[in-house]
Amino acid sequence: MRIARALACVAGTAALAAAGGPAFADEATPIHLAEVYDVTPGVSATHEVTLSTDAPLLSEQCQSMGTGARATSTVSVDVNGVAACRFTWDLADSGAEVLTVDDGGVFHFHSVSASLLEGFSSPEALASIDSVTLVAHASEIVEASAGGAITSPGASTKKDASTVTWTQVSDDVSATGTVDLEATAMPSSPAASPSAAPASREGRGGGSSRSSLTLIVAMTGAVVALALAGAVARSMGRSRRASADAQFERDAALRAAQRAAAHSARQASAAHADARLGLVRDALTPPVGMPPAPEADPLPADAPPTPEAAPLPADAPPAPEADPLPAGMPPAPEADSPEGGERFAPPPGSEADAR
């Protein structure tokens, strides 16, 4: 049943990537992983994966991915100043899928890093493992695969553990060490027939494969969803940039049209002014071929001056005076009296005249 659910999850993840991935993503989303295996050989084991991207991850996103990946716990952490997600799984059978212990107290560790990278590989996501750390309690690591830096229990931050760290991992890593049987208090295993031991290892290996497959498939689905979200965000960013570019081009075209209209108006105004100036110039300029108006002839230099009026002779009689009025002519009427009526001068010889 677990394998059936895993295969269904794989099919759903592939369909989701095929339907939404190429429509948006033009570049893969970088995903950084960091693994920590914390084991007490023969007792318990946990697998911790820290997932970070260039963009911060919300706590809701972490919880959603943790639920999909069936993580035992999910927390938000800070990685280089950017919010990230940390998932932890409690490994079944004391971590049998990554750790085995021999009867002589020697443990063998083998990571699942290559499967983790393979599960994250997709056109939408580019995964890389920055580091893998093995923390072995109640034991001492004596040998590690290439690139591993071993720290003894005395020099480790965990005083009761020996650690080894690999960086920039692209494949599985492994280590070997010795177990402190008294510290782990491992129960003595009952005697078993030679045929029973291989069967037990085979069954443990099958459980390990199923558990790893479930983990990888669940994480792959979560990462593809994260990559699609990043692709949508990039698509929206490109759409906003295209809209801004189109608006800039429209504004530039409008300004160019306004400048062209203003230039045409200036040209039309200048042409109209030139036409009016030409009409005035034509009105003031005589037609071609017409002789100019003749000017007045100047007086000859030897012409006599204009004669002045002759004065009256000294013996000329004076001008006659006006004739006096006749003696019998009545005088001119006087102005109206205040009493009204007209007053006339009395005739000569009358009483009025005598008075």
C-alpha positions as CSV (number, residue, x, y, z in Angstrom):
1,M,0.0,0.0,0.0
2,R,2.9,2.4,0.8
3,I,4.4,1.8,-2.6
4,A,1.0,2.3,-4.3
5,R,0.6,5.7,-2.6
6,A,4.2,6.6,-3.6
7,L,3.6,5.7,-7.3
8,A,0.3,7.7,-7.3
9,C,2.2,10.7,-5.8
10,V,4.8,10.3,-8.6
11,A,2.1,10.3,-11.3
12,G,0.4,13.3,-9.8
13,T,3.7,15.2,-9.5
14,A,4.6,14.4,-13.1
15,A,1.2,15.6,-14.4
16,L,1.4,18.8,-12.4
17,A,4.9,19.5,-13.8
18,A,3.8,18.8,-17.3
19,A,0.7,20.9,-17.1
20,G,2.1,24.0,-15.4
21,G,5.9,23.9,-15.7
22,P,6.6,24.8,-19.3
23,A,3.9,27.4,-19.4
24,F,5.7,29.6,-16.9
25,A,9.3,28.6,-16.2
26,D,12.0,29.7,-18.4
27,E,14.8,29.0,-15.9
28,A,15.2,26.5,-13.1
29,T,14.6,27.6,-9.5
30,P,17.8,27.1,-7.4
31,I,17.1,25.0,-4.3
32,H,19.7,24.5,-1.5
33,L,19.7,21.5,0.8
34,A,21.6,20.7,3.9
35,E,21.3,17.2,5.5
36,V,22.0,16.2,9.1
37,Y,21.8,12.5,10.3
38,D,21.7,12.3,14.1
39,V,22.1,8.7,15.1
40,T,22.7,6.6,18.2
41,P,23.7,3.3,16.5
42,G,21.2,0.5,17.4
43,V,19.0,2.9,19.4
44,S,17.5,5.8,17.3
45,A,18.1,7.9,14.2
46,T,16.7,11.1,12.7
47,H,17.1,12.7,9.3
48,E,17.0,16.5,9.1
49,V,16.8,18.4,5.8
50,T,17.0,22.2,5.6
51,L,15.5,23.6,2.4
52,S,16.2,27.2,1.2
53,T,15.9,29.2,-1.9
54,D,16.9,32.7,-3.0
55,A,13.4,34.0,-2.0
56,P,12.1,33.7,1.6
57,L,9.7,30.9,2.4
58,L,6.6,31.6,4.5
59,S,5.8,29.5,7.5
60,E,2.6,28.4,5.8
61,Q,4.6,27.1,2.9
62,C,6.9,25.2,5.2
63,Q,4.0,23.5,7.0
64,S,2.3,22.6,3.7
65,M,5.4,21.0,2.3
66,G,6.1,19.3,5.6
67,T,2.6,17.8,5.7
68,G,3.0,16.6,2.1
69,A,6.4,15.1,2.9
70,R,5.1,13.4,6.1
71,A,7.7,15.1,8.2
72,T,7.7,14.4,11.9
73,S,8.3,18.1,12.6
74,T,8.5,21.2,10.4
75,V,9.9,24.6,11.5
76,S,10.9,27.8,9.9
77,V,14.6,28.7,10.2
78,D,16.9,31.5,9.0
79,V,19.6,30.6,6.4
80,N,22.0,33.4,5.5
81,G,19.3,36.0,6.4
82,V,16.6,34.3,4.3
83,A,13.6,32.4,5.8
84,A,13.8,28.7,5.0
85,C,12.2,25.4,6.0
86,R,13.6,22.6,8.1
87,F,12.0,19.1,8.1
88,T,12.8,16.3,10.5
89,W,11.9,12.6,10.1
90,D,12.2,9.9,12.8
91,L,13.7,7.0,11.0
92,A,12.1,3.6,11.7
93,D,14.0,0.6,13.0
94,S,16.7,2.7,14.7
95,G,17.6,4.2,11.3
96,A,18.1,0.9,9.5
97,E,17.7,2.5,6.1
98,V,21.0,4.5,6.6
99,L,22.8,2.7,9.4
100,T,23.7,-0.9,10.2
101,V,25.6,-2.3,13.2
102,D,27.7,-5.4,13.1
103,D,27.9,-7.9,15.9
104,G,31.3,-6.7,16.8
105,G,30.1,-3.2,17.5
106,V,31.1,-1.6,14.2
107,F,28.5,0.6,12.5
108,H,28.3,1.5,8.8
109,F,26.6,4.7,7.6
110,H,25.4,5.3,4.1
111,S,23.4,8.5,3.2
112,V,20.6,8.8,0.7
113,S,21.9,12.0,-0.8
114,A,22.0,10.8,-4.4
115,S,18.4,9.7,-4.2
116,L,17.5,13.1,-2.7
117,L,19.1,15.0,-5.5
118,E,17.5,12.7,-8.1
119,G,14.1,13.2,-6.6
120,F,14.5,17.0,-6.8
121,S,15.8,17.0,-10.3
122,S,13.3,18.6,-12.7
123,P,13.2,21.3,-15.4
124,E,11.7,23.7,-12.9
125,A,14.1,23.1,-10.0
126,L,17.9,22.9,-9.7
127,A,18.8,21.2,-6.4
128,S,22.2,21.1,-4.8
129,I,23.3,19.7,-1.4
130,D,25.5,22.2,0.4
131,S,26.5,19.9,3.2
132,V,25.9,16.5,4.8
133,T,26.7,16.0,8.5
134,L,26.6,12.8,10.5
135,V,26.4,13.1,14.3
136,A,27.1,9.7,15.9
137,H,26.3,9.5,19.7
138,A,27.9,6.9,22.0
139,S,30.3,6.0,19.2
140,E,33.4,7.2,17.4
141,I,33.7,7.7,13.6
142,V,37.0,6.3,12.4
143,E,36.7,6.5,8.6
144,A,34.7,8.6,6.1
145,S,34.3,8.7,2.4
146,A,36.2,11.3,0.3
147,G,35.8,14.9,1.5
148,G,34.6,14.1,5.0
149,A,36.1,16.0,7.9
150,I,36.0,14.0,11.1
151,T,35.7,15.6,14.5
152,S,36.4,13.6,17.6
153,P,34.0,13.6,20.6
154,G,36.4,15.8,22.7
155,A,36.5,18.5,20.0
156,S,32.9,18.3,18.9
157,T,30.3,20.7,20.1
158,K,28.3,17.7,21.1
159,K,30.6,16.2,23.8
160,D,29.1,12.8,23.6
161,A,29.2,12.5,19.8
162,S,31.6,12.2,17.0
163,T,30.8,14.1,13.8
164,V,31.8,14.1,10.2
165,T,30.9,16.8,7.6
166,W,30.9,16.8,3.8
167,T,30.4,19.9,1.7
168,Q,29.1,20.3,-1.9
169,V,27.8,16.8,-2.0
170,S,26.6,15.3,-5.3
171,D,26.5,11.6,-4.4
172,D,26.0,9.3,-1.4
173,V,28.5,9.6,1.4
174,S,29.5,6.9,3.9
175,A,31.3,6.5,7.2
176,T,32.4,3.7,9.5
177,G,32.9,3.8,13.3
178,T,32.9,1.9,16.5
179,V,30.0,1.7,19.0
180,D,30.3,2.1,22.8
181,L,28.2,-1.0,23.7
182,E,28.0,0.0,27.3
183,A,26.7,3.5,26.5
184,T,24.2,2.3,24.1
185,A,23.2,-0.7,26.3
186,M,22.4,-2.6,23.2
187,P,20.6,-5.9,24.0
188,S,22.4,-9.0,23.0
189,S,20.9,-10.4,19.9
190,P,19.6,-14.0,20.2
191,A,21.3,-16.8,18.4
192,A,20.1,-17.1,14.9
193,S,20.7,-19.6,12.2
194,P,22.8,-18.5,9.2
195,S,19.8,-18.6,6.9
196,A,17.7,-16.3,9.2
197,A,20.3,-13.5,9.2
198,P,20.2,-12.8,5.4
199,A,16.5,-12.9,5.5
200,S,16.4,-10.3,8.2
201,R,18.8,-8.0,6.3
202,E,16.7,-8.4,3.1
203,G,13.5,-7.5,4.9
204,R,15.2,-4.4,6.5
205,G,16.6,-3.4,3.1
206,G,13.1,-3.6,1.6
207,G,11.6,-1.4,4.3
208,S,14.5,1.0,3.9
209,S,13.8,1.3,0.2
210,R,10.1,1.9,0.6
211,S,10.7,4.5,3.3
212,S,13.3,6.4,1.2
213,L,11.0,6.3,-1.8
214,T,8.1,7.7,0.2
215,L,10.4,10.5,1.5
216,I,11.9,11.4,-1.9
217,V,8.5,11.4,-3.7
218,A,6.8,13.5,-1.1
219,M,9.7,16.0,-1.1
220,T,9.7,16.1,-4.9
221,G,6.0,17.0,-5.0
222,A,6.6,19.8,-2.5
223,V,9.6,21.2,-4.4
224,V,7.8,21.1,-7.8
225,A,5.0,23.1,-6.2
226,L,7.5,25.5,-4.9
227,A,9.2,25.8,-8.3
228,L,5.8,26.4,-10.0
229,A,5.1,29.2,-7.5
230,G,8.4,30.7,-8.3
231,A,7.7,30.4,-12.1
232,V,4.4,32.1,-11.6
233,A,6.0,34.9,-9.7
234,R,8.6,35.3,-12.5
235,S,5.9,35.3,-15.1
236,M,4.0,38.0,-13.3
237,G,7.2,40.0,-13.1
238,R,7.7,39.7,-16.8
239,S,4.1,40.7,-17.4
240,R,4.5,43.8,-15.3
241,R,7.7,44.7,-17.1
242,A,6.1,44.2,-20.5
243,S,3.1,46.3,-19.4
244,A,5.5,49.1,-18.2
245,D,7.5,48.9,-21.5
246,A,4.2,49.1,-23.5
247,Q,3.1,52.1,-21.5
248,F,6.5,53.8,-22.0
249,E,6.2,53.2,-25.8
250,R,2.7,54.6,-25.9
251,D,3.8,57.7,-23.9
252,A,6.8,58.2,-26.3
253,A,4.5,57.9,-29.3
254,L,2.1,60.4,-27.9
255,R,4.9,62.9,-27.2
256,A,6.2,62.4,-30.7
257,A,2.7,63.0,-32.2
258,Q,2.4,66.2,-30.1
259,R,5.8,67.5,-31.2
260,A,4.9,66.7,-34.8
261,A,1.5,68.6,-34.5
262,A,3.2,71.6,-32.9
263,H,5.8,71.7,-35.7
264,S,3.1,71.5,-38.3
265,A,1.2,74.3,-36.6
266,R,4.3,76.5,-36.5
267,Q,5.0,75.8,-40.2
268,A,1.4,76.7,-41.2
269,S,1.5,79.9,-39.1
270,A,4.8,80.9,-40.8
271,A,3.4,80.2,-44.2
272,H,0.3,82.3,-43.5
273,A,2.5,85.2,-42.2
274,D,4.6,85.0,-45.4
275,A,1.5,85.1,-47.6
276,R,0.2,88.3,-45.8
277,L,3.6,89.9,-46.1
278,G,3.7,89.2,-49.8
279,L,0.3,90.8,-50.3
280,V,1.4,94.0,-48.6
281,R,4.6,94.0,-50.6
282,D,2.7,93.5,-53.8
283,A,0.4,96.4,-53.0
284,L,3.3,98.7,-52.3
285,T,5.4,97.7,-55.3
286,P,4.3,98.9,-58.8
287,P,3.9,96.3,-61.5
288,V,6.9,95.3,-63.5
289,G,7.4,97.6,-66.6
290,M,5.3,100.6,-65.3
291,P,7.3,103.9,-65.4
292,P,7.5,105.8,-62.1
293,A,5.3,108.9,-61.5
294,P,6.9,112.1,-62.9
295,E,8.3,114.6,-60.5
296,A,7.6,118.4,-60.7
297,D,10.1,120.4,-62.8
298,P,12.3,122.5,-60.7
299,L,12.5,126.3,-61.4
300,P,15.3,127.5,-63.6
301,A,18.2,129.0,-61.8
302,D,17.9,132.3,-63.7
303,A,14.1,132.7,-63.2
304,P,13.1,136.1,-61.7
305,P,11.5,136.1,-58.3
306,T,7.7,136.4,-58.0
307,P,6.6,140.1,-58.0
308,E,5.2,141.5,-54.8
309,A,2.1,143.7,-54.6
310,A,2.7,147.5,-55.6
311,P,2.3,150.0,-52.7
312,L,-0.5,152.7,-52.9
313,P,0.7,156.1,-54.2
314,A,1.2,158.8,-51.6
315,D,-1.3,161.1,-53.2
316,A,-4.1,158.6,-53.5
317,P,-7.4,159.8,-52.0
318,P,-8.6,158.0,-48.9
319,A,-11.2,155.2,-49.2
320,P,-14.8,156.7,-49.1
321,E,-16.8,156.3,-46.0
322,A,-20.2,154.8,-45.8
323,D,-23.2,157.0,-46.7
324,P,-25.2,158.3,-43.7
325,L,-28.8,157.3,-43.2
326,P,-31.4,159.6,-44.8
327,A,-32.9,162.2,-42.5
328,G,-36.5,161.0,-42.8
329,M,-35.7,157.3,-42.2
330,P,-37.2,156.0,-38.9
331,P,-34.7,154.8,-36.4
332,A,-34.1,151.1,-35.7
333,P,-36.5,149.6,-33.2
334,E,-35.2,149.4,-29.6
335,A,-35.2,146.3,-27.6
336,D,-38.5,145.1,-25.9
337,S,-39.4,146.9,-22.7
338,P,-40.0,145.1,-19.5
339,E,-43.7,145.8,-19.8
340,G,-43.8,144.0,-23.1
341,G,-44.6,145.4,-26.5
342,E,-42.3,147.2,-28.9
343,R,-40.9,150.7,-28.5
344,F,-40.0,152.8,-31.5
345,A,-38.2,156.0,-31.7
346,P,-40.7,159.0,-31.9
347,P,-40.9,160.7,-35.3
348,P,-39.2,164.0,-35.6
349,G,-41.3,166.9,-34.5
350,S,-43.4,164.8,-32.1
351,E,-44.0,165.6,-28.4
352,A,-41.7,162.9,-27.4
353,D,-39.0,164.3,-29.5
354,A,-39.7,167.8,-28.0
355,R,-39.3,166.4,-24.6
